[in-house]
Amino acid sequence: MKRTILLSVGFCSLGLGVIGVFIPLLPTTPFLLLSASCFLKSSARLYRRLIGHKVLGKYIENYLNHRAVSLRSKLVSVSLLWVTIGSTIVFFVDTWSVRCILGLVAIGVTIHLLRLRTLTAAMLASDESP
């Protein structure tokens, strides 16, 4: 049962991560990291295939090797977070306490995302050197 749930979450987040490569409003790296984590715990074969993928693997590899994400990923993630939570607060939630909690969550996640290291050209160059 646990394996089935992990595989389901892994494939769903993988799908969102792939869509995020093409749609600027959807962050790629967090979804791919979630997929990798789920596959690592449920299927070694799927984990290896994801990490070895020539396009998707670089997002995960950059985070695992450097604990860094691209500036674009940061900006898109923070923007999407605030658009989503902001519209929820304005249009869908009437209770002030829930609005405050959502605002605090958005602030906390924003701080976390902005504190992540930003991937630089020097980091990428160090991967290429022998």
A tleap script that builds the chain and sets N, CA, C and O, in Angstrom:
source leaprc.protein.ff14SB
mol = sequence {
  NMET LYS ARG THR ILE LEU LEU SER VAL GLY
  PHE CYS SER LEU GLY LEU GLY VAL ILE GLY
  VAL PHE ILE PRO LEU LEU PRO THR THR PRO
  PHE LEU LEU LEU SER ALA SER CYS PHE LEU
  LYS SER SER ALA ARG LEU TYR ARG ARG LEU
  ILE GLY HIE LYS VAL LEU GLY LYS TYR ILE
  GLU ASN TYR LEU ASN HIE ARG ALA VAL SER
  LEU ARG SER LYS LEU VAL SER VAL SER LEU
  LEU TRP VAL THR ILE GLY SER THR ILE VAL
  PHE PHE VAL ASP THR TRP SER VAL ARG CYS
  ILE LEU GLY LEU VAL ALA ILE GLY VAL THR
  ILE HIE LEU LEU ARG LEU ARG THR LEU THR
  ALA ALA MET LEU ALA SER ASP GLU SER CPRO
}
set mol.1.N position { 0.822 -1.196 0.000 }
set mol.1.CA position { 0.000 0.000 0.000 }
set mol.1.C position { 0.865 1.258 0.000 }
set mol.1.O position { 0.613 2.189 -0.765 }
set mol.2.N position { 1.902 1.284 0.875 }
set mol.2.CA position { 2.782 2.445 0.950 }
set mol.2.C position { 3.508 2.652 -0.378 }
set mol.2.O position { 3.649 3.783 -0.843 }
set mol.3.N position { 3.968 1.557 -0.986 }
set mol.3.CA position { 4.672 1.636 -2.264 }
set mol.3.C position { 3.756 2.204 -3.349 }
set mol.3.O position { 4.190 3.018 -4.164 }
set mol.4.N position { 2.509 1.782 -3.361 }
set mol.4.CA position { 1.549 2.266 -4.353 }
set mol.4.C position { 1.320 3.767 -4.195 }
set mol.4.O position { 1.260 4.495 -5.186 }
set mol.5.N position { 1.194 4.225 -2.971 }
set mol.5.CA position { 0.989 5.657 -2.717 }
set mol.5.C position { 2.220 6.440 -3.160 }
set mol.5.O position { 2.099 7.472 -3.820 }
set mol.6.N position { 3.413 5.947 -2.795 }
set mol.6.CA position { 4.639 6.634 -3.196 }
set mol.6.C position { 4.782 6.693 -4.712 }
set mol.6.O position { 5.170 7.726 -5.257 }
set mol.7.N position { 4.476 5.605 -5.391 }
set mol.7.CA position { 4.551 5.601 -6.854 }
set mol.7.C position { 3.538 6.563 -7.457 }
set mol.7.O position { 3.854 7.273 -8.412 }
set mol.8.N position { 2.327 6.596 -6.913 }
set mol.8.CA position { 1.296 7.502 -7.421 }
set mol.8.C position { 1.706 8.959 -7.258 }
set mol.8.O position { 1.594 9.754 -8.191 }
set mol.9.N position { 2.181 9.300 -6.066 }
set mol.9.CA position { 2.635 10.672 -5.815 }
set mol.9.C position { 3.838 10.986 -6.703 }
set mol.9.O position { 3.943 12.086 -7.245 }
set mol.10.N position { 4.739 10.022 -6.850 }
set mol.10.CA position { 5.914 10.209 -7.689 }
set mol.10.C position { 5.554 10.505 -9.136 }
set mol.10.O position { 6.110 11.421 -9.743 }
set mol.11.N position { 4.627 9.734 -9.691 }
set mol.11.CA position { 4.232 9.955 -11.083 }
set mol.11.C position { 3.454 11.261 -11.257 }
set mol.11.O position { 3.637 11.961 -12.253 }
set mol.12.N position { 2.592 11.591 -10.300 }
set mol.12.CA position { 1.848 12.866 -10.382 }
set mol.12.C position { 2.802 14.050 -10.331 }
set mol.12.O position { 2.688 14.977 -11.132 }
set mol.13.N position { 3.739 14.022 -9.396 }
set mol.13.CA position { 4.680 15.138 -9.292 }
set mol.13.C position { 5.626 15.171 -10.490 }
set mol.13.O position { 6.052 16.246 -10.911 }
set mol.14.N position { 5.955 14.016 -11.034 }
set mol.14.CA position { 6.779 13.975 -12.241 }
set mol.14.C position { 6.042 14.641 -13.397 }
set mol.14.O position { 6.627 15.419 -14.150 }
set mol.15.N position { 4.760 14.334 -13.531 }
set mol.15.CA position { 3.955 14.970 -14.582 }
set mol.15.C position { 3.911 16.483 -14.426 }
set mol.15.O position { 4.057 17.215 -15.405 }
set mol.16.N position { 3.712 16.951 -13.203 }
set mol.16.CA position { 3.701 18.397 -12.968 }
set mol.16.C position { 5.067 19.011 -13.233 }
set mol.16.O position { 5.160 20.121 -13.758 }
set mol.17.N position { 6.125 18.299 -12.873 }
set mol.17.CA position { 7.476 18.791 -13.133 }
set mol.17.C position { 7.760 18.907 -14.621 }
set mol.17.O position { 8.372 19.880 -15.063 }
set mol.18.N position { 7.323 17.929 -15.393 }
set mol.18.CA position { 7.514 17.976 -16.848 }
set mol.18.C position { 6.723 19.129 -17.448 }
set mol.18.O position { 7.227 19.843 -18.316 }
set mol.19.N position { 5.499 19.315 -16.998 }
set mol.19.CA position { 4.692 20.442 -17.480 }
set mol.19.C position { 5.382 21.758 -17.122 }
set mol.19.O position { 5.348 22.713 -17.898 }
set mol.20.N position { 6.003 21.804 -15.950 }
set mol.20.CA position { 6.698 23.005 -15.502 }
set mol.20.C position { 7.883 23.388 -16.365 }
set mol.20.O position { 8.289 24.550 -16.373 }
set mol.21.N position { 8.446 22.431 -17.093 }
set mol.21.CA position { 9.538 22.748 -18.007 }
set mol.21.C position { 9.025 23.661 -19.120 }
set mol.21.O position { 9.751 24.533 -19.596 }
set mol.22.N position { 7.787 23.461 -19.528 }
set mol.22.CA position { 7.230 24.196 -20.664 }
set mol.22.C position { 6.350 25.382 -20.268 }
set mol.22.O position { 6.210 26.335 -21.035 }
set mol.23.N position { 5.763 25.327 -19.084 }
set mol.23.CA position { 4.872 26.398 -18.632 }
set mol.23.C position { 5.583 27.186 -17.539 }
set mol.23.O position { 5.887 26.639 -16.479 }
set mol.24.N position { 5.847 28.457 -17.784 }
set mol.24.CA position { 6.644 29.242 -16.843 }
set mol.24.C position { 5.999 29.421 -15.467 }
set mol.24.O position { 6.711 29.710 -14.506 }
set mol.25.N position { 4.712 29.264 -15.339 }
set mol.25.CA position { 4.063 29.482 -14.047 }
set mol.25.C position { 4.140 28.287 -13.110 }
set mol.25.O position { 3.763 28.386 -11.942 }
set mol.26.N position { 4.620 27.174 -13.607 }
set mol.26.CA position { 4.670 25.962 -12.793 }
set mol.26.C position { 6.125 25.612 -12.480 }
set mol.26.O position { 6.914 25.392 -13.398 }
set mol.27.N position { 6.489 25.558 -11.199 }
set mol.27.CA position { 7.889 25.268 -10.859 }
set mol.27.C position { 8.243 23.813 -11.166 }
set mol.27.O position { 7.441 22.905 -10.946 }
set mol.28.N position { 9.429 23.616 -11.667 }
set mol.28.CA position { 9.874 22.275 -12.061 }
set mol.28.C position { 10.614 21.553 -10.946 }
set mol.28.O position { 10.271 20.423 -10.599 }
set mol.29.N position { 11.628 22.201 -10.386 }
set mol.29.CA position { 12.534 21.542 -9.447 }
set mol.29.C position { 11.829 20.920 -8.240 }
set mol.29.O position { 12.113 19.767 -7.916 }
set mol.30.N position { 10.920 21.633 -7.558 }
set mol.30.CA position { 10.290 21.002 -6.387 }
set mol.30.C position { 9.524 19.723 -6.729 }
set mol.30.O position { 9.548 18.754 -5.970 }
set mol.31.N position { 8.851 19.731 -7.864 }
set mol.31.CA position { 8.099 18.538 -8.254 }
set mol.31.C position { 9.033 17.383 -8.614 }
set mol.31.O position { 8.749 16.230 -8.288 }
set mol.32.N position { 10.132 17.686 -9.276 }
set mol.32.CA position { 11.080 16.624 -9.616 }
set mol.32.C position { 11.770 16.071 -8.377 }
set mol.32.O position { 12.033 14.872 -8.292 }
set mol.33.N position { 12.062 16.943 -7.418 }
set mol.33.CA position { 12.650 16.467 -6.162 }
set mol.33.C position { 11.680 15.553 -5.416 }
set mol.33.O position { 12.085 14.537 -4.851 }
set mol.34.N position { 10.408 15.917 -5.417 }
set mol.34.CA position { 9.400 15.067 -4.784 }
set mol.34.C position { 9.323 13.722 -5.504 }
set mol.34.O position { 9.252 12.677 -4.859 }
set mol.35.N position { 9.337 13.743 -6.823 }
set mol.35.CA position { 9.325 12.495 -7.593 }
set mol.35.C position { 10.527 11.631 -7.254 }
set mol.35.O position { 10.394 10.429 -7.019 }
set mol.36.N position { 11.700 12.250 -7.230 }
set mol.36.CA position { 12.919 11.487 -6.927 }
set mol.36.C position { 12.835 10.873 -5.540 }
set mol.36.O position { 13.215 9.718 -5.346 }
set mol.37.N position { 12.347 11.625 -4.590 }
set mol.37.CA position { 12.223 11.111 -3.224 }
set mol.37.C position { 11.242 9.939 -3.170 }
set mol.37.O position { 11.522 8.916 -2.545 }
set mol.38.N position { 10.108 10.093 -3.821 }
set mol.38.CA position { 9.113 9.004 -3.828 }
set mol.38.C position { 9.654 7.762 -4.528 }
set mol.38.O position { 9.462 6.645 -4.047 }
set mol.39.N position { 10.334 7.950 -5.666 }
set mol.39.CA position { 10.876 6.813 -6.396 }
set mol.39.C position { 12.027 6.159 -5.632 }
set mol.39.O position { 12.184 4.939 -5.674 }
set mol.40.N position { 12.829 6.961 -4.937 }
set mol.40.CA position { 13.926 6.415 -4.151 }
set mol.40.C position { 13.405 5.444 -3.097 }
set mol.40.O position { 14.035 4.424 -2.815 }
set mol.41.N position { 12.246 5.770 -2.517 }
set mol.41.CA position { 11.677 4.940 -1.458 }
set mol.41.C position { 10.798 3.808 -1.981 }
set mol.41.O position { 10.420 2.915 -1.223 }
set mol.42.N position { 10.467 3.841 -3.294 }
set mol.42.CA position { 9.537 2.829 -3.789 }
set mol.42.C position { 10.070 1.997 -4.958 }
set mol.42.O position { 9.679 0.841 -5.118 }
set mol.43.N position { 10.959 2.573 -5.778 }
set mol.43.CA position { 11.429 1.845 -6.949 }
set mol.43.C position { 12.810 2.347 -7.363 }
set mol.43.O position { 12.943 3.441 -7.911 }
set mol.44.N position { 13.815 1.553 -7.101 }
set mol.44.CA position { 15.187 1.931 -7.460 }
set mol.44.C position { 15.329 2.113 -8.963 }
set mol.44.O position { 16.075 2.982 -9.417 }
set mol.45.N position { 14.621 1.301 -9.735 }
set mol.45.CA position { 14.698 1.387 -11.198 }
set mol.45.C position { 14.168 2.731 -11.691 }
set mol.45.O position { 14.806 3.374 -12.525 }
set mol.46.N position { 13.012 3.164 -11.190 }
set mol.46.CA position { 12.445 4.451 -11.599 }
set mol.46.C position { 13.313 5.615 -11.131 }
set mol.46.O position { 13.460 6.609 -11.842 }
set mol.47.N position { 13.884 5.491 -9.940 }
set mol.47.CA position { 14.773 6.535 -9.430 }
set mol.47.C position { 15.984 6.694 -10.355 }
set mol.47.O position { 16.336 7.813 -10.727 }
set mol.48.N position { 16.619 5.580 -10.724 }
set mol.48.CA position { 17.781 5.634 -11.617 }
set mol.48.C position { 17.419 6.230 -12.972 }
set mol.48.O position { 18.189 7.004 -13.540 }
set mol.49.N position { 16.256 5.873 -13.486 }
set mol.49.CA position { 15.833 6.408 -14.784 }
set mol.49.C position { 15.605 7.919 -14.704 }
set mol.49.O position { 15.956 8.653 -15.627 }
set mol.50.N position { 15.019 8.375 -13.605 }
set mol.50.CA position { 14.763 9.807 -13.446 }
set mol.50.C position { 16.070 10.575 -13.293 }
set mol.50.O position { 16.266 11.599 -13.948 }
set mol.51.N position { 16.955 10.096 -12.443 }
set mol.51.CA position { 18.234 10.767 -12.215 }
set mol.51.C position { 19.086 10.753 -13.490 }
set mol.51.O position { 19.819 11.703 -13.763 }
set mol.52.N position { 18.985 9.684 -14.258 }
set mol.52.CA position { 19.779 9.555 -15.479 }
set mol.52.C position { 19.185 10.248 -16.690 }
set mol.52.O position { 19.826 10.298 -17.740 }
set mol.53.N position { 17.987 10.780 -16.575 }
set mol.53.CA position { 17.350 11.438 -17.714 }
set mol.53.C position { 18.172 12.653 -18.127 }
set mol.53.O position { 18.606 13.432 -17.278 }
set mol.54.N position { 18.387 12.815 -19.444 }
set mol.54.CA position { 19.299 13.873 -19.887 }
set mol.54.C position { 18.746 15.283 -19.670 }
set mol.54.O position { 19.530 16.229 -19.592 }
set mol.55.N position { 17.446 15.457 -19.573 }
set mol.55.CA position { 16.879 16.786 -19.333 }
set mol.55.C position { 16.453 16.946 -17.872 }
set mol.55.O position { 16.880 17.883 -17.196 }
set mol.56.N position { 15.626 16.046 -17.399 }
set mol.56.CA position { 15.082 16.169 -16.045 }
set mol.56.C position { 16.121 15.905 -14.963 }
set mol.56.O position { 16.045 16.471 -13.873 }
set mol.57.N position { 17.082 15.053 -15.261 }
set mol.57.CA position { 18.099 14.705 -14.277 }
set mol.57.C position { 18.926 15.895 -13.828 }
set mol.57.O position { 19.404 15.926 -12.694 }
set mol.58.N position { 19.104 16.892 -14.719 }
set mol.58.CA position { 19.948 18.041 -14.358 }
set mol.58.C position { 19.319 18.886 -13.255 }
set mol.58.O position { 20.035 19.432 -12.415 }
set mol.59.N position { 18.008 19.001 -13.244 }
set mol.59.CA position { 17.342 19.761 -12.184 }
set mol.59.C position { 17.617 19.122 -10.823 }
set mol.59.O position { 17.959 19.804 -9.857 }
set mol.60.N position { 17.462 17.821 -10.771 }
set mol.60.CA position { 17.667 17.091 -9.520 }
set mol.60.C position { 19.147 17.084 -9.145 }
set mol.60.O position { 19.504 17.307 -7.989 }
set mol.61.N position { 19.994 16.829 -10.120 }
set mol.61.CA position { 21.439 16.785 -9.871 }
set mol.61.C position { 21.958 18.116 -9.329 }
set mol.61.O position { 22.767 18.136 -8.401 }
set mol.62.N position { 21.498 19.226 -9.904 }
set mol.62.CA position { 21.936 20.537 -9.424 }
set mol.62.C position { 21.564 20.742 -7.967 }
set mol.62.O position { 22.350 21.286 -7.192 }
set mol.63.N position { 20.384 20.315 -7.596 }
set mol.63.CA position { 19.974 20.503 -6.207 }
set mol.63.C position { 20.743 19.548 -5.285 }
set mol.63.O position { 21.201 19.950 -4.216 }
set mol.64.N position { 20.879 18.314 -5.693 }
set mol.64.CA position { 21.572 17.342 -4.846 }
set mol.64.C position { 23.059 17.656 -4.706 }
set mol.64.O position { 23.622 17.497 -3.623 }
set mol.65.N position { 23.700 18.098 -5.785 }
set mol.65.CA position { 25.148 18.373 -5.747 }
set mol.65.C position { 25.484 19.707 -5.102 }
set mol.65.O position { 26.480 19.826 -4.389 }
set mol.66.N position { 24.653 20.708 -5.353 }
set mol.66.CA position { 24.995 22.066 -4.916 }
set mol.66.C position { 24.010 22.647 -3.905 }
set mol.66.O position { 24.227 23.739 -3.381 }
set mol.67.N position { 22.939 21.925 -3.634 }
set mol.67.CA position { 21.868 22.464 -2.784 }
set mol.67.C position { 21.450 23.836 -3.302 }
set mol.67.O position { 21.258 24.777 -2.532 }
set mol.68.N position { 21.313 23.927 -4.628 }
set mol.68.CA position { 20.994 25.196 -5.266 }
set mol.68.C position { 19.950 24.980 -6.353 }
set mol.68.O position { 19.871 23.915 -6.966 }
set mol.69.N position { 19.156 26.013 -6.573 }
set mol.69.CA position { 18.163 26.005 -7.649 }
set mol.69.C position { 18.394 27.248 -8.500 }
set mol.69.O position { 19.000 28.221 -8.051 }
set mol.70.N position { 17.909 27.198 -9.715 }
set mol.70.CA position { 18.112 28.334 -10.611 }
set mol.70.C position { 17.311 29.541 -10.133 }
set mol.70.O position { 16.310 29.405 -9.431 }
set mol.71.N position { 17.769 30.704 -10.525 }
set mol.71.CA position { 17.072 31.937 -10.172 }
set mol.71.C position { 15.660 31.920 -10.748 }
set mol.71.O position { 14.712 32.362 -10.100 }
set mol.72.N position { 15.530 31.414 -11.951 }
set mol.72.CA position { 14.212 31.331 -12.590 }
set mol.72.C position { 13.265 30.472 -11.756 }
set mol.72.O position { 12.107 30.837 -11.557 }
set mol.73.N position { 13.751 29.338 -11.269 }
set mol.73.CA position { 12.921 28.457 -10.442 }
set mol.73.C position { 12.461 29.163 -9.171 }
set mol.73.O position { 11.307 29.036 -8.760 }
set mol.74.N position { 13.367 29.901 -8.561 }
set mol.74.CA position { 13.005 30.644 -7.351 }
set mol.74.C position { 11.920 31.678 -7.641 }
set mol.74.O position { 10.911 31.753 -6.940 }
set mol.75.N position { 12.147 32.472 -8.685 }
set mol.75.CA position { 11.206 33.544 -9.008 }
set mol.75.C position { 9.831 33.010 -9.378 }
set mol.75.O position { 8.807 33.536 -8.944 }
set mol.76.N position { 9.825 31.970 -10.177 }
set mol.76.CA position { 8.542 31.381 -10.588 }
set mol.76.C position { 7.830 30.773 -9.388 }
set mol.76.O position { 6.617 30.931 -9.245 }
set mol.77.N position { 8.561 30.084 -8.530 }
set mol.77.CA position { 7.945 29.452 -7.359 }
set mol.77.C position { 7.337 30.481 -6.418 }
set mol.77.O position { 6.204 30.320 -5.964 }
set mol.78.N position { 8.084 31.532 -6.125 }
set mol.78.CA position { 7.573 32.570 -5.219 }
set mol.78.C position { 6.378 33.287 -5.847 }
set mol.78.O position { 5.388 33.565 -5.171 }
set mol.79.N position { 6.475 33.581 -7.133 }
set mol.79.CA position { 5.370 34.259 -7.817 }
set mol.79.C position { 4.109 33.401 -7.811 }
set mol.79.O position { 3.025 33.884 -7.486 }
set mol.80.N position { 4.254 32.148 -8.166 }
set mol.80.CA position { 3.104 31.245 -8.193 }
set mol.80.C position { 2.512 31.077 -6.798 }
set mol.80.O position { 1.292 31.047 -6.636 }
set mol.81.N position { 3.367 30.969 -5.804 }
set mol.81.CA position { 2.912 30.863 -4.418 }
set mol.81.C position { 2.037 32.043 -4.040 }
set mol.81.O position { 0.940 31.860 -3.513 }
set mol.82.N position { 2.514 33.255 -4.304 }
set mol.82.CA position { 1.771 34.444 -3.899 }
set mol.82.C position { 0.505 34.657 -4.731 }
set mol.82.O position { -0.501 35.130 -4.203 }
set mol.83.N position { 0.537 34.321 -6.010 }
set mol.83.CA position { -0.682 34.433 -6.820 }
set mol.83.C position { -1.738 33.456 -6.309 }
set mol.83.O position { -2.909 33.813 -6.183 }
set mol.84.N position { -1.327 32.239 -6.018 }
set mol.84.CA position { -2.262 31.217 -5.549 }
set mol.84.C position { -2.813 31.545 -4.170 }
set mol.84.O position { -4.027 31.552 -3.970 }
set mol.85.N position { -1.937 31.812 -3.228 }
set mol.85.CA position { -2.412 32.091 -1.868 }
set mol.85.C position { -3.118 33.442 -1.813 }
set mol.85.O position { -4.114 33.597 -1.107 }
set mol.86.N position { -2.607 34.412 -2.551 }
set mol.86.CA position { -3.263 35.724 -2.574 }
set mol.86.C position { -4.676 35.656 -3.117 }
set mol.86.O position { -5.587 36.257 -2.548 }
set mol.87.N position { -4.872 34.935 -4.206 }
set mol.87.CA position { -6.226 34.812 -4.761 }
set mol.87.C position { -7.130 34.004 -3.827 }
set mol.87.O position { -8.325 34.282 -3.730 }
set mol.88.N position { -6.572 33.020 -3.149 }
set mol.88.CA position { -7.359 32.255 -2.180 }
set mol.88.C position { -7.805 33.145 -1.034 }
set mol.88.O position { -8.961 33.089 -0.612 }
set mol.89.N position { -6.891 33.967 -0.528 }
set mol.89.CA position { -7.227 34.873 0.577 }
set mol.89.C position { -8.296 35.879 0.151 }
set mol.89.O position { -9.231 36.148 0.906 }
set mol.90.N position { -8.162 36.430 -1.042 }
set mol.90.CA position { -9.077 37.481 -1.485 }
set mol.90.C position { -10.431 36.931 -1.910 }
set mol.90.O position { -11.465 37.490 -1.544 }
set mol.91.N position { -10.442 35.843 -2.678 }
set mol.91.CA position { -11.680 35.389 -3.298 }
set mol.91.C position { -12.384 34.217 -2.617 }
set mol.91.O position { -13.592 34.055 -2.791 }
set mol.92.N position { -11.677 33.409 -1.858 }
set mol.92.CA position { -12.279 32.173 -1.387 }
set mol.92.C position { -12.381 32.025 0.126 }
set mol.92.O position { -13.117 31.159 0.600 }
set mol.93.N position { -11.679 32.825 0.887 }
set mol.93.CA position { -11.674 32.671 2.340 }
set mol.93.C position { -12.260 33.922 2.977 }
set mol.93.O position { -11.845 35.042 2.680 }
set mol.94.N position { -13.239 33.712 3.865 }
set mol.94.CA position { -13.889 34.841 4.529 }
set mol.94.C position { -13.406 35.041 5.965 }
set mol.94.O position { -13.578 36.122 6.528 }
set mol.95.N position { -12.822 34.039 6.547 }
set mol.95.CA position { -12.420 34.092 7.947 }
set mol.95.C position { -11.036 34.741 8.067 }
set mol.95.O position { -10.088 34.339 7.392 }
set mol.96.N position { -10.939 35.757 8.941 }
set mol.96.CA position { -9.671 36.466 9.105 }
set mol.96.C position { -8.570 35.571 9.669 }
set mol.96.O position { -7.404 35.708 9.297 }
set mol.97.N position { -8.932 34.671 10.549 }
set mol.97.CA position { -7.902 33.802 11.125 }
set mol.97.C position { -7.289 32.893 10.062 }
set mol.97.O position { -6.078 32.670 10.064 }
set mol.98.N position { -8.106 32.373 9.165 }
set mol.98.CA position { -7.598 31.521 8.083 }
set mol.98.C position { -6.751 32.358 7.126 }
set mol.98.O position { -5.713 31.899 6.649 }
set mol.99.N position { -7.189 33.575 6.848 }
set mol.99.CA position { -6.403 34.477 5.986 }
set mol.99.C position { -5.019 34.729 6.590 }
set mol.99.O position { -4.008 34.716 5.887 }
set mol.100.N position { -4.994 34.957 7.894 }
set mol.100.CA position { -3.712 35.200 8.570 }
set mol.100.C position { -2.807 33.976 8.508 }
set mol.100.O position { -1.607 34.096 8.263 }
set mol.101.N position { -3.386 32.801 8.730 }
set mol.101.CA position { -2.600 31.562 8.674 }
set mol.101.C position { -2.041 31.361 7.268 }
set mol.101.O position { -0.867 31.025 7.111 }
set mol.102.N position { -2.868 31.564 6.250 }
set mol.102.CA position { -2.395 31.418 4.874 }
set mol.102.C position { -1.288 32.427 4.567 }
set mol.102.O position { -0.303 32.093 3.907 }
set mol.103.N position { -1.450 33.646 5.042 }
set mol.103.CA position { -0.425 34.665 4.843 }
set mol.103.C position { 0.885 34.293 5.514 }
set mol.103.O position { 1.959 34.480 4.944 }
set mol.104.N position { 0.792 33.766 6.730 }
set mol.104.CA position { 1.998 33.344 7.444 }
set mol.104.C position { 2.683 32.165 6.753 }
set mol.104.O position { 3.911 32.101 6.684 }
set mol.105.N position { 1.886 31.245 6.249 }
set mol.105.CA position { 2.449 30.110 5.497 }
set mol.105.C position { 3.172 30.631 4.256 }
set mol.105.O position { 4.284 30.196 3.954 }
set mol.106.N position { 2.548 31.551 3.545 }
set mol.106.CA position { 3.167 32.114 2.339 }
set mol.106.C position { 4.478 32.826 2.682 }
set mol.106.O position { 5.465 32.693 1.958 }
set mol.107.N position { 4.490 33.565 3.764 }
set mol.107.CA position { 5.709 34.257 4.190 }
set mol.107.C position { 6.803 33.239 4.533 }
set mol.107.O position { 7.954 33.401 4.130 }
set mol.108.N position { 6.442 32.200 5.271 }
set mol.108.CA position { 7.415 31.174 5.654 }
set mol.108.C position { 7.996 30.448 4.453 }
set mol.108.O position { 9.206 30.239 4.377 }
set mol.109.N position { 7.143 30.065 3.520 }
set mol.109.CA position { 7.618 29.352 2.330 }
set mol.109.C position { 8.484 30.275 1.473 }
set mol.109.O position { 9.492 29.844 0.914 }
set mol.110.N position { 8.090 31.535 1.372 }
set mol.110.CA position { 8.881 32.501 0.609 }
set mol.110.C position { 10.278 32.648 1.209 }
set mol.110.O position { 11.272 32.643 0.483 }
set mol.111.N position { 10.352 32.777 2.517 }
set mol.111.CA position { 11.654 32.888 3.186 }
set mol.111.C position { 12.494 31.647 2.909 }
set mol.111.O position { 13.683 31.747 2.607 }
set mol.112.N position { 11.869 30.479 3.014 }
set mol.112.CA position { 12.598 29.234 2.744 }
set mol.112.C position { 13.131 29.206 1.315 }
set mol.112.O position { 14.302 28.892 1.098 }
set mol.113.N position { 12.291 29.528 0.346 }
set mol.113.CA position { 12.711 29.481 -1.051 }
set mol.113.C position { 13.823 30.484 -1.346 }
set mol.113.O position { 14.769 30.175 -2.071 }
set mol.114.N position { 13.707 31.673 -0.784 }
set mol.114.CA position { 14.711 32.697 -1.056 }
set mol.114.C position { 16.037 32.408 -0.358 }
set mol.114.O position { 17.082 32.898 -0.786 }
set mol.115.N position { 16.003 31.625 0.701 }
set mol.115.CA position { 17.235 31.270 1.404 }
set mol.115.C position { 18.002 30.140 0.725 }
set mol.115.O position { 19.173 29.915 1.030 }
set mol.116.N position { 17.347 29.425 -0.195 }
set mol.116.CA position { 18.058 28.400 -0.960 }
set mol.116.C position { 19.142 29.063 -1.801 }
set mol.116.O position { 18.952 30.170 -2.305 }
set mol.117.N position { 20.253 28.403 -1.948 }
set mol.117.CA position { 21.331 28.950 -2.773 }
set mol.117.C position { 20.868 29.042 -4.220 }
set mol.117.O position { 20.081 28.224 -4.696 }
set mol.118.N position { 21.375 30.055 -4.903 }
set mol.118.CA position { 21.065 30.238 -6.315 }
set mol.118.C position { 22.168 29.605 -7.145 }
set mol.118.O position { 23.353 29.849 -6.918 }
set mol.119.N position { 21.769 28.801 -8.093 }
set mol.119.CA position { 22.704 28.111 -8.977 }
set mol.119.C position { 23.456 29.133 -9.825 }
set mol.119.O position { 22.842 29.997 -10.451 }
set mol.120.N position { 24.773 29.034 -9.843 }
set mol.120.CA position { 25.595 29.967 -10.612 }
set mol.120.C position { 26.311 29.241 -11.741 }
set mol.120.O position { 26.366 28.012 -11.780 }
set mol.121.N position { 26.856 30.032 -12.655 }
set mol.121.CA position { 27.616 29.468 -13.760 }
set mol.121.C position { 28.864 28.745 -13.243 }
set mol.121.O position { 29.278 27.735 -13.813 }
set mol.122.N position { 29.458 29.259 -12.172 }
set mol.122.CA position { 30.647 28.607 -11.604 }
set mol.122.C position { 30.304 27.217 -11.064 }
set mol.122.O position { 31.096 26.284 -11.193 }
set mol.123.N position { 29.147 27.087 -10.473 }
set mol.123.CA position { 28.727 25.764 -9.981 }
set mol.123.C position { 28.574 24.783 -11.135 }
set mol.123.O position { 29.017 23.637 -11.057 }
set mol.124.N position { 27.945 25.247 -12.201 }
set mol.124.CA position { 27.751 24.383 -13.362 }
set mol.124.C position { 29.094 24.042 -14.024 }
set mol.124.O position { 29.286 22.928 -14.514 }
set mol.125.N position { 30.017 25.006 -14.035 }
set mol.125.CA position { 31.333 24.760 -14.631 }
set mol.125.C position { 32.121 23.729 -13.808 }
set mol.125.O position { 32.882 22.939 -14.368 }
set mol.126.N position { 31.938 23.738 -12.486 }
set mol.126.CA position { 32.660 22.764 -11.665 }
set mol.126.C position { 32.191 21.347 -11.920 }
set mol.126.O position { 32.943 20.396 -11.704 }
set mol.127.N position { 30.948 21.191 -12.381 }
set mol.127.CA position { 30.451 19.866 -12.736 }
set mol.127.C position { 31.111 19.336 -14.001 }
set mol.127.O position { 31.297 18.128 -14.152 }
set mol.128.N position { 31.469 20.249 -14.918 }
set mol.128.CA position { 32.018 19.846 -16.194 }
set mol.128.C position { 33.507 19.568 -16.152 }
set mol.128.O position { 34.019 18.823 -16.988 }
set mol.129.N position { 34.219 20.157 -15.187 }
set mol.129.CA position { 35.663 19.955 -15.125 }
set mol.129.C position { 35.991 18.591 -14.537 }
set mol.129.O position { 35.273 18.112 -13.659 }
set mol.130.N position { 37.073 17.951 -15.009 }
set mol.130.CA position { 37.414 16.596 -14.553 }
set mol.130.C position { 37.897 16.524 -13.139 }
set mol.130.O position { 38.211 15.439 -12.649 }
savepdb mol mol.pdb
quit
